[in-house]
Amino acid sequence: MTDSVFLALGANLGAREATLAAAREALARRGVRVVRSSGLYLTEPVGGPAQDWYVNQVVQAETALEPAALLETALAIEQAHGRERSVPTRLARSTSTSCSTRTVSLRSPA
């Protein structure tokens, strides 16, 4: 059985648009088929160090992956694109990572 999921993608380092395209392709290779994509949006960073604006996008996808496996897939794609998280636990959210620069970020928009 496949489920419909929504993922928020974002990047503010390097070739941002190309990185988002590569992230969408990586999702497809890992069993997450993107069926619709929003346009690309520029957003100003809030808090944290001075940094470039983000390019963000939301995708709707279909997958048979369970939520934990989808999270692991998203984290693996982030890591493959050079994302470094300063918080050791993968599920933690704190101002130290939410305001940081990133090559790519994939997460549930909720």
TIPAPA-616511 format. One record per atom (N, C-alpha, C): residue in three letters; atom name; x, y, z. Coordinates in steps of 0.05 Angstrom, whole numbers. Layout:
+-----+------+--------+--------+--------+
: res : atom :      X :      Y :      Z :
+-----+------+--------+--------+--------+
: ALA :   CA :      X :      Y :      Z :
...
+-----+------+--------+--------+--------+
REM end
This chain:
+-----+------+--------+--------+--------+
: res : atom :      X :      Y :      Z :
+-----+------+--------+--------+--------+
: MET :    N :     17 :    -23 :      0 :
: MET :   CA :      0 :      0 :      0 :
: MET :    C :     18 :     25 :      0 :
: THR :    N :     10 :     44 :    -16 :
: THR :   CA :     25 :     69 :    -16 :
: THR :    C :      9 :     91 :     -2 :
: ASP :    N :     24 :    109 :     10 :
: ASP :   CA :     12 :    132 :     23 :
: ASP :    C :     21 :    158 :      9 :
: SER :    N :      4 :    178 :     11 :
: SER :   CA :     12 :    205 :      1 :
: SER :    C :     25 :    220 :     24 :
: VAL :    N :     48 :    232 :     18 :
: VAL :   CA :     63 :    247 :     38 :
: VAL :    C :     70 :    274 :     26 :
: PHE :    N :     74 :    293 :     43 :
: PHE :   CA :     84 :    320 :     35 :
: PHE :    C :    111 :    325 :     49 :
: LEU :    N :    130 :    334 :     33 :
: LEU :   CA :    156 :    341 :     44 :
: LEU :    C :    164 :    369 :     37 :
: ALA :    N :    176 :    383 :     55 :
: ALA :   CA :    187 :    409 :     50 :
: ALA :    C :    216 :    406 :     44 :
: LEU :    N :    225 :    418 :     22 :
: LEU :   CA :    253 :    418 :     14 :
: LEU :    C :    264 :    446 :     15 :
: GLY :    N :    289 :    449 :     23 :
: GLY :   CA :    301 :    475 :     24 :
: GLY :    C :    331 :    474 :     23 :
: ALA :    N :    343 :    495 :     13 :
: ALA :   CA :    372 :    497 :     11 :
: ALA :    C :    380 :    527 :     11 :
: ASN :    N :    403 :    533 :     23 :
: ASN :   CA :    413 :    560 :     21 :
: ASN :    C :    443 :    561 :     17 :
: LEU :    N :    455 :    539 :      9 :
: LEU :   CA :    483 :    538 :      3 :
: LEU :    C :    487 :    527 :    -25 :
: GLY :    N :    507 :    536 :    -39 :
: GLY :   CA :    514 :    525 :    -65 :
: GLY :    C :    493 :    530 :    -86 :
: ALA :    N :    492 :    512 :   -105 :
: ALA :   CA :    472 :    513 :   -127 :
: ALA :    C :    445 :    504 :   -117 :
: ARG :    N :    431 :    521 :   -104 :
: ARG :   CA :    406 :    514 :    -89 :
: ARG :    C :    386 :    499 :   -106 :
: GLU :    N :    379 :    510 :   -130 :
: GLU :   CA :    359 :    498 :   -147 :
: GLU :    C :    367 :    470 :   -156 :
: ALA :    N :    393 :    468 :   -164 :
: ALA :   CA :    403 :    442 :   -173 :
: ALA :    C :    403 :    421 :   -150 :
: THR :    N :    409 :    431 :   -126 :
: THR :   CA :    408 :    413 :   -103 :
: THR :    C :    380 :    403 :    -97 :
: LEU :    N :    360 :    420 :   -100 :
: LEU :   CA :    333 :    411 :    -96 :
: LEU :    C :    325 :    390 :   -117 :
: ALA :    N :    333 :    395 :   -142 :
: ALA :   CA :    327 :    376 :   -163 :
: ALA :    C :    341 :    349 :   -157 :
: ALA :    N :    365 :    350 :   -148 :
: ALA :   CA :    380 :    325 :   -141 :
: ALA :    C :    366 :    311 :   -117 :
: ALA :    N :    356 :    326 :    -98 :
: ALA :   CA :    342 :    314 :    -76 :
: ALA :    C :    316 :    300 :    -85 :
: ARG :    N :    302 :    313 :   -103 :
: ARG :   CA :    277 :    300 :   -114 :
: ARG :    C :    285 :    274 :   -129 :
: GLU :    N :    306 :    274 :   -144 :
: GLU :   CA :    315 :    250 :   -158 :
: GLU :    C :    323 :    228 :   -138 :
: ALA :    N :    337 :    236 :   -116 :
: ALA :   CA :    345 :    217 :    -96 :
: ALA :    C :    321 :    205 :    -82 :
: LEU :    N :    301 :    221 :    -77 :
: LEU :   CA :    276 :    210 :    -66 :
: LEU :    C :    265 :    188 :    -84 :
: ALA :    N :    264 :    193 :   -110 :
: ALA :   CA :    253 :    173 :   -128 :
: ALA :    C :    269 :    148 :   -128 :
: ARG :    N :    295 :    150 :   -127 :
: ARG :   CA :    312 :    126 :   -126 :
: ARG :    C :    308 :    109 :   -101 :
: ARG :    N :    297 :    122 :    -80 :
: ARG :   CA :    294 :    108 :    -54 :
: ARG :    C :    265 :    102 :    -48 :
: GLY :    N :    248 :    101 :    -69 :
: GLY :   CA :    221 :     92 :    -65 :
: GLY :    C :    201 :    113 :    -57 :
: VAL :    N :    208 :    139 :    -62 :
: VAL :   CA :    190 :    161 :    -56 :
: VAL :    C :    185 :    175 :    -82 :
: ARG :    N :    162 :    169 :    -95 :
: ARG :   CA :    156 :    180 :   -121 :
: ARG :    C :    142 :    207 :   -119 :
: VAL :    N :    155 :    228 :   -128 :
: VAL :   CA :    144 :    255 :   -128 :
: VAL :    C :    122 :    256 :   -149 :
: VAL :    N :     98 :    264 :   -141 :
: VAL :   CA :     75 :    266 :   -160 :
: VAL :    C :     68 :    295 :   -166 :
: ARG :    N :     74 :    313 :   -148 :
: ARG :   CA :     70 :    342 :   -153 :
: ARG :    C :     91 :    358 :   -138 :
: SER :    N :     98 :    381 :   -149 :
: SER :   CA :    118 :    399 :   -136 :
: SER :    C :    107 :    427 :   -137 :
: SER :    N :    111 :    442 :   -116 :
: SER :   CA :    105 :    470 :   -116 :
: SER :    C :    126 :    485 :   -133 :
: GLY :    N :    121 :    510 :   -137 :
: GLY :   CA :    142 :    527 :   -148 :
: GLY :    C :    164 :    530 :   -128 :
: LEU :    N :    185 :    544 :   -136 :
: LEU :   CA :    208 :    550 :   -118 :
: LEU :    C :    203 :    577 :   -105 :
: TYR :    N :    208 :    579 :    -80 :
: TYR :   CA :    203 :    604 :    -65 :
: TYR :    C :    229 :    612 :    -51 :
: LEU :    N :    236 :    638 :    -53 :
: LEU :   CA :    258 :    649 :    -38 :
: LEU :    C :    248 :    659 :    -11 :
: THR :    N :    261 :    650 :     10 :
: THR :   CA :    253 :    659 :     37 :
: THR :    C :    278 :    669 :     52 :
: GLU :    N :    273 :    690 :     67 :
: GLU :   CA :    295 :    702 :     82 :
: GLU :    C :    300 :    686 :    107 :
: PRO :    N :    325 :    681 :    114 :
: PRO :   CA :    331 :    666 :    139 :
: PRO :    C :    322 :    683 :    163 :
: VAL :    N :    313 :    669 :    184 :
: VAL :   CA :    305 :    683 :    209 :
: VAL :    C :    323 :    672 :    231 :
: GLY :    N :    335 :    690 :    245 :
: GLY :   CA :    353 :    682 :    267 :
: GLY :    C :    379 :    670 :    257 :
: GLY :    N :    395 :    662 :    276 :
: GLY :   CA :    420 :    650 :    269 :
: GLY :    C :    440 :    669 :    256 :
: PRO :    N :    462 :    658 :    245 :
: PRO :   CA :    483 :    675 :    233 :
: PRO :    C :    473 :    688 :    207 :
: ALA :    N :    488 :    708 :    198 :
: ALA :   CA :    482 :    719 :    171 :
: ALA :    C :    486 :    698 :    150 :
: GLN :    N :    467 :    696 :    132 :
: GLN :   CA :    468 :    674 :    112 :
: GLN :    C :    452 :    681 :     88 :
: ASP :    N :    456 :    666 :     66 :
: ASP :   CA :    440 :    670 :     41 :
: ASP :    C :    411 :    662 :     46 :
: TRP :    N :    394 :    673 :     28 :
: TRP :   CA :    366 :    665 :     29 :
: TRP :    C :    362 :    636 :     21 :
: TYR :    N :    340 :    625 :     30 :
: TYR :   CA :    334 :    597 :     23 :
: TYR :    C :    317 :    596 :     -3 :
: VAL :    N :    321 :    574 :    -17 :
: VAL :   CA :    303 :    566 :    -38 :
: VAL :    C :    287 :    543 :    -27 :
: ASN :    N :    260 :    545 :    -26 :
: ASN :   CA :    243 :    525 :    -14 :
: ASN :    C :    223 :    515 :    -34 :
: GLN :    N :    213 :    490 :    -28 :
: GLN :   CA :    194 :    478 :    -45 :
: GLN :    C :    180 :    456 :    -29 :
: VAL :    N :    154 :    451 :    -35 :
: VAL :   CA :    140 :    429 :    -23 :
: VAL :    C :    133 :    409 :    -45 :
: VAL :    N :    137 :    384 :    -38 :
: VAL :   CA :    130 :    363 :    -58 :
: VAL :    C :    109 :    344 :    -45 :
: GLN :    N :     91 :    334 :    -62 :
: GLN :   CA :     73 :    313 :    -54 :
: GLN :    C :     85 :    288 :    -67 :
: ALA :    N :     86 :    266 :    -51 :
: ALA :   CA :     98 :    242 :    -61 :
: ALA :    C :     82 :    218 :    -52 :
: GLU :    N :     87 :    195 :    -65 :
: GLU :   CA :     74 :    170 :    -57 :
: GLU :    C :     96 :    151 :    -49 :
: THR :    N :     92 :    137 :    -28 :
: THR :   CA :    112 :    118 :    -18 :
: THR :    C :     99 :     96 :     -2 :
: ALA :    N :    112 :     73 :     -2 :
: ALA :   CA :    104 :     51 :     15 :
: ALA :    C :    120 :     51 :     41 :
: LEU :    N :    139 :     69 :     43 :
: LEU :   CA :    156 :     70 :     67 :
: LEU :    C :    140 :     77 :     92 :
: GLU :    N :    147 :     65 :    114 :
: GLU :   CA :    135 :     72 :    140 :
: GLU :    C :    147 :     99 :    148 :
: PRO :    N :    134 :    114 :    166 :
: PRO :   CA :    145 :    140 :    174 :
: PRO :    C :    174 :    140 :    183 :
: ALA :    N :    182 :    121 :    199 :
: ALA :   CA :    210 :    120 :    209 :
: ALA :    C :    229 :    116 :    185 :
: ALA :    N :    221 :     99 :    167 :
: ALA :   CA :    238 :     94 :    144 :
: ALA :    C :    240 :    118 :    125 :
: LEU :    N :    218 :    133 :    123 :
: LEU :   CA :    217 :    157 :    107 :
: LEU :    C :    236 :    178 :    119 :
: LEU :    N :    235 :    180 :    146 :
: LEU :   CA :    253 :    199 :    160 :
: LEU :    C :    282 :    191 :    155 :
: GLU :    N :    288 :    165 :    158 :
: GLU :   CA :    316 :    156 :    153 :
: GLU :    C :    324 :    162 :    124 :
: THR :    N :    306 :    158 :    105 :
: THR :   CA :    312 :    164 :     77 :
: THR :    C :    318 :    194 :     73 :
: ALA :    N :    301 :    211 :     85 :
: ALA :   CA :    306 :    240 :     83 :
: ALA :    C :    332 :    248 :     95 :
: LEU :    N :    339 :    237 :    118 :
: LEU :   CA :    364 :    243 :    132 :
: LEU :    C :    388 :    234 :    116 :
: ALA :    N :    385 :    210 :    103 :
: ALA :   CA :    407 :    200 :     87 :
: ALA :    C :    412 :    217 :     62 :
: ILE :    N :    390 :    227 :     50 :
: ILE :   CA :    393 :    245 :     27 :
: ILE :    C :    406 :    272 :     36 :
: GLU :    N :    398 :    282 :     59 :
: GLU :   CA :    410 :    306 :     69 :
: GLU :    C :    440 :    302 :     73 :
: GLN :    N :    447 :    280 :     86 :
: GLN :   CA :    475 :    274 :     91 :
: GLN :    C :    491 :    271 :     65 :
: ALA :    N :    480 :    257 :     46 :
: ALA :   CA :    493 :    253 :     20 :
: ALA :    C :    499 :    279 :      6 :
: HIS :    N :    483 :    300 :     12 :
: HIS :   CA :    487 :    326 :      0 :
: HIS :    C :    503 :    345 :     18 :
: GLY :    N :    515 :    334 :     39 :
: GLY :   CA :    533 :    350 :     56 :
: GLY :    C :    520 :    364 :     79 :
: ARG :    N :    495 :    358 :     85 :
: ARG :   CA :    482 :    370 :    108 :
: ARG :    C :    496 :    362 :    134 :
: GLU :    N :    503 :    380 :    151 :
: GLU :   CA :    514 :    374 :    177 :
: GLU :    C :    495 :    385 :    198 :
: ARG :    N :    488 :    367 :    217 :
: ARG :   CA :    471 :    375 :    239 :
: ARG :    C :    487 :    377 :    264 :
: SER :    N :    483 :    399 :    279 :
: SER :   CA :    499 :    403 :    303 :
: SER :    C :    486 :    390 :    328 :
: VAL :    N :    462 :    379 :    325 :
: VAL :   CA :    449 :    366 :    347 :
: VAL :    C :    452 :    336 :    343 :
: PRO :    N :    463 :    321 :    362 :
: PRO :   CA :    469 :    293 :    357 :
: PRO :    C :    445 :    275 :    352 :
: THR :    N :    422 :    279 :    364 :
: THR :   CA :    400 :    262 :    359 :
: THR :    C :    384 :    271 :    334 :
: ARG :    N :    377 :    253 :    317 :
: ARG :   CA :    366 :    260 :    291 :
: ARG :    C :    338 :    273 :    294 :
: LEU :    N :    324 :    267 :    315 :
: LEU :   CA :    297 :    277 :    317 :
: LEU :    C :    295 :    304 :    332 :
: ALA :    N :    318 :    312 :    344 :
: ALA :   CA :    318 :    337 :    360 :
: ALA :    C :    315 :    361 :    342 :
: ARG :    N :    300 :    380 :    351 :
: ARG :   CA :    298 :    406 :    338 :
: ARG :    C :    306 :    427 :    358 :
: SER :    N :    324 :    444 :    351 :
: SER :   CA :    332 :    466 :    369 :
: SER :    C :    340 :    489 :    352 :
: THR :    N :    343 :    512 :    365 :
: THR :   CA :    351 :    536 :    350 :
: THR :    C :    378 :    532 :    337 :
: SER :    N :    395 :    515 :    349 :
: SER :   CA :    422 :    512 :    338 :
: SER :    C :    422 :    499 :    310 :
: THR :    N :    401 :    483 :    303 :
: THR :   CA :    400 :    472 :    276 :
: THR :    C :    379 :    485 :    259 :
: SER :    N :    357 :    495 :    271 :
: SER :   CA :    336 :    506 :    255 :
: SER :    C :    344 :    533 :    242 :
: CYS :    N :    364 :    546 :    252 :
: CYS :   CA :    372 :    572 :    241 :
: CYS :    C :    399 :    570 :    226 :
: SER :    N :    408 :    546 :    222 :
: SER :   CA :    435 :    542 :    210 :
: SER :    C :    433 :    541 :    179 :
: THR :    N :    456 :    546 :    167 :
: THR :   CA :    457 :    543 :    138 :
: THR :    C :    455 :    514 :    131 :
: ARG :    N :    447 :    508 :    107 :
: ARG :   CA :    445 :    479 :     99 :
: ARG :    C :    446 :    476 :     69 :
: THR :    N :    460 :    455 :     61 :
: THR :   CA :    461 :    448 :     33 :
: THR :    C :    434 :    439 :     24 :
: VAL :    N :    420 :    423 :     40 :
: VAL :   CA :    393 :    414 :     34 :
: VAL :    C :    379 :    406 :     60 :
: SER :    N :    353 :    409 :     61 :
: SER :   CA :    337 :    401 :     83 :
: SER :    C :    312 :    388 :     73 :
: LEU :    N :    306 :    365 :     82 :
: LEU :   CA :    281 :    351 :     75 :
: LEU :    C :    266 :    345 :    101 :
: ARG :    N :    241 :    353 :    103 :
: ARG :   CA :    226 :    347 :    127 :
: ARG :    C :    196 :    349 :    121 :
: SER :    N :    181 :    338 :    140 :
: SER :   CA :    152 :    340 :    139 :
: SER :    C :    145 :    369 :    146 :
: PRO :    N :    127 :    382 :    131 :
: PRO :   CA :    121 :    410 :    136 :
: PRO :    C :    105 :    414 :    162 :
: ALA :    N :     95 :    393 :    174 :
: ALA :   CA :     79 :    395 :    198 :
: ALA :    C :     96 :    402 :    222 :
+-----+------+--------+--------+--------+
REM end
